Amino acid sequence: MTTLIDRDACPIKQLPSVAELRHELMVAMGAGLLSLQFFELYASGCLLALCGDERYGVEDLFSGDTLLRGPTVATLVARFRKLMPLDPRFEDRLNSFIEKRNVFIHRLFISDLGPNKKGDEAALYDKLAFILDLMRETKALKPVFCGLYSLIHKAQIAEGHIESNPALDQEATEMEKYEHEIISVLRRERVNEV
């Protein structure tokens, strides 16, 4: 199993102790969780606004009531795929992201699974590398949903579903630069020329 740091090739004379590594892992876990929560809130809000669900509204994303928790991101993405055909490479990337997210949230720290078998140093490095990789992917996927947010915001104002609001308008304007990101992941159907 590959670890994040090769002790023999590492120019650093003293690597962190296992206790320090555990501390770094907990810090990364907290940062990773916050990164995922922010991303999921953003993605869920966009997808709920776009795909709809009669049981939930976008405002329910901020509710503390567990009965009002909306559908999972995976469920919303499945609906999104039906509404807009996505590039197969992006679909694969999204599927991989959702699977990694689920491992992080539900299984990463179960001691009997995969690279989690023991709390040894190599396993700690592997977990840390997994979390950092997931955080990079979260950051890389965010612009797609920022672009979607911008397009949805414009459409909702144009259709009279929401009123113009300076704070929302400013945020949408900032997100406008990402519109090409959502457009880039849509599947392009080739039209046969006659």
Phi and psi in degrees as a GROMACS rama.xvg file:
@    title "Ramachandran Plot"
@    xaxis  label "Phi"
@    yaxis  label "Psi"
@TYPE xy
-80.7985  137.962  THR-2
-111.524  168.826  THR-3
-66.3011  -37.2375  LEU-4
-123.906  128.709  ILE-5
-90.2442  111.247  ASP-6
-56.6931  -38.7976  ARG-7
-71.3217  -33.7537  ASP-8
-93.8805  -6.48862  ALA-9
-73.7698  125.254  CYS-10
-74.0794  -14.3857  PRO-11
-74.7405  127.936  ILE-12
-68.9609  -40.7114  LYS-13
-123.66  115.457  GLN-14
-79.7502  160.709  LEU-15
-62.5603  150.189  PRO-16
-70.0089  166.635  SER-17
-61.5027  -37.9766  VAL-18
-63.855  -43.2268  ALA-19
-65.8845  -38.5488  GLU-20
-63.9778  -41.2543  LEU-21
-61.2808  -41.223  ARG-22
-61.4304  -47.8511  HIS-23
-59.9077  -37.8577  GLU-24
-64.0408  -41.8823  LEU-25
-66.863  -38.8344  MET-26
-63.0664  -45.5858  VAL-27
-63.8577  -38.2813  ALA-28
-62.019  -44.2033  MET-29
-64.1595  -44.783  GLY-30
-64.8241  -40.6156  ALA-31
-63.7599  -41.3787  GLY-32
-64.4485  -44.0681  LEU-33
-63.273  -41.7944  LEU-34
-60.3048  -46.3605  SER-35
-64.8553  -43.3066  LEU-36
-62.1707  -43.2204  GLN-37
-63.513  -46.0814  PHE-38
-59.8472  -47.2848  PHE-39
-64.6666  -37.5476  GLU-40
-61.5931  -46.3307  LEU-41
-64.3423  -51.3285  TYR-42
-63.1674  -44.0746  ALA-43
-63.5901  -41.7315  SER-44
-60.2062  -45.985  GLY-45
-62.8264  -47.158  CYS-46
-70.2961  -35.4621  LEU-47
-65.1563  -42.3107  LEU-48
-64.37  -36.8924  ALA-49
-80.7427  -46.5661  LEU-50
-94.8522  -23.1735  CYS-51
69.5781  157.316  GLY-52
-163.841  118.416  ASP-53
-63.6762  -20.7407  GLU-54
-85.2138  -22.112  ARG-55
-131.634  150.639  TYR-56
-122.658  166.874  GLY-57
-58.327  -35.8834  VAL-58
-62.6551  -23.4251  GLU-59
-69.6291  -17.6774  ASP-60
-62.3346  -24.5113  LEU-61
-99.8572  2.16949  PHE-62
-78.3899  141.63  SER-63
-84.7718  -7.08707  GLY-64
-75.4597  117.56  ASP-65
-65.2632  -21.5022  THR-66
-72.9414  -18.4344  LEU-67
-100.255  7.85451  LEU-68
-65.9684  130.272  ARG-69
-74.8306  -179.347  GLY-70
-66.504  160.349  PRO-71
-68.1619  162.507  THR-72
-59.9927  -39.0769  VAL-73
-61.1356  -41.057  ALA-74
-64.8464  -43.4776  THR-75
-66.4502  -38.9915  LEU-76
-64.7373  -38.0134  VAL-77
-61.1987  -40.9195  ALA-78
-66.5364  -40.2026  ARG-79
-59.5044  -41.222  PHE-80
-61.5028  -35.3036  ARG-81
-71.462  -32.7172  LYS-82
-79.212  -41.1234  LEU-83
-133.145  121.98  MET-84
-69.4773  127.347  PRO-85
-99.2153  151.416  LEU-86
-58.5423  133.381  ASP-87
-56.8833  -34.6735  PRO-88
-65.9514  -38.409  ARG-89
-69.5089  -39.1952  PHE-90
-58.537  -44.7198  GLU-91
-61.2969  -42.4192  ASP-92
-63.1379  -42.6457  ARG-93
-66.442  -42.2317  LEU-94
-60.4513  -44.5483  ASN-95
-62.4213  -42.7678  SER-96
-61.1101  -45.9962  PHE-97
-64.1143  -40.3253  ILE-98
-63.6001  -44.6549  GLU-99
-64.3322  -39.1667  LYS-100
-60.8172  -43.6921  ARG-101
-66.0361  -38.9255  ASN-102
-61.2351  -46.5266  VAL-103
-60.554  -48.0657  PHE-104
-73.5415  -41.3349  ILE-105
-105.579  -26.0013  HIS-106
-133.228  -9.32384  ARG-107
-59.8113  -33.3559  LEU-108
-106.332  15.4592  PHE-109
-78.8137  124.253  ILE-110
-67.3805  -20.442  SER-111
-92.6718  -2.33619  ASP-112
-102.138  136.353  LEU-113
40.6073  -126.421  GLY-114
-72.9889  6.0233  PRO-115
-99.0415  10.6164  ASN-116
-55.5798  -41.5237  LYS-117
-135.077  161.474  LYS-118
-87.2919  25.9824  GLY-119
-72.2738  171.472  ASP-120
-58.9795  -44.6256  GLU-121
-61.5948  -41.5806  ALA-122
-65.7249  -37.5576  ALA-123
-64.1091  -43.322  LEU-124
-63.1544  -40.8008  TYR-125
-63.6935  -41.2024  ASP-126
-64.9784  -42.8619  LYS-127
-61.5721  -44.6981  LEU-128
-62.394  -40.2792  ALA-129
-60.8873  -47.0317  PHE-130
-64.205  -44.7097  ILE-131
-63.7296  -38.2711  LEU-132
-64.2376  -42.4261  ASP-133
-64.0153  -38.8221  LEU-134
-65.0313  -39.6314  MET-135
-63.4137  -42.0718  ARG-136
-68.1949  -37.8881  GLU-137
-59.3574  -46.3672  THR-138
-64.0956  -36.9589  LYS-139
-72.2199  -31.5622  ALA-140
-82.1066  -24.2402  LEU-141
-53.7195  -42.8668  LYS-142
-59.3725  -29.5187  PRO-143
-61.7511  -45.0711  VAL-144
-78.6352  -24.1321  PHE-145
-64.9565  -43.3491  CYS-146
-63.1278  -40.6803  GLY-147
-63.0379  -41.414  LEU-148
-57.3617  -45.945  TYR-149
-60.6786  -46.4142  SER-150
-65.2165  -41.1653  LEU-151
-64.1374  -43.9703  ILE-152
-58.3135  -46.7743  HIS-153
-61.1591  -44.1623  LYS-154
-65.6093  -41.4232  ALA-155
-65.3006  -36.9943  GLN-156
-68.504  -45.5257  ILE-157
-61.4258  -35.0559  ALA-158
-87.6247  -2.23213  GLU-159
78.1662  14.6362  GLY-160
-74.7629  -29.841  HIS-161
-134.9  154.736  ILE-162
-93.4226  152.01  GLU-163
-61.372  137.459  SER-164
-139.744  125.594  ASN-165
-52.4527  -42.737  PRO-166
-67.1132  -46.1727  ALA-167
-66.8441  -39.819  LEU-168
-62.122  -39.895  ASP-169
-64.6441  -44.111  GLN-170
-63.5205  -42.5068  GLU-171
-63.691  -37.2853  ALA-172
-63.9048  -41.0353  THR-173
-65.2775  -31.522  GLU-174
-82.834  -15.0084  MET-175
-56.7787  -33.3671  GLU-176
-64.9903  -13.7529  LYS-177
-97.9165  1.41118  TYR-178
-57.8766  -33.8967  GLU-179
-63.7446  -24.5485  HIS-180
-66.7184  -44.5097  GLU-181
-70.1598  -38.52  ILE-182
-64.618  -34.4557  ILE-183
-69.4215  -19.1798  SER-184
-99.3561  0.092622  VAL-185
-79.8553  141.969  LEU-186
-71.7125  133.034  ARG-187
-99.8143  119.37  ARG-188
-86.3582  132.186  GLU-189
-82.9096  135.187  ARG-190
-97.7557  126.586  VAL-191
-72.2944  123.833  ASN-192
-85.3987  141.171  GLU-193
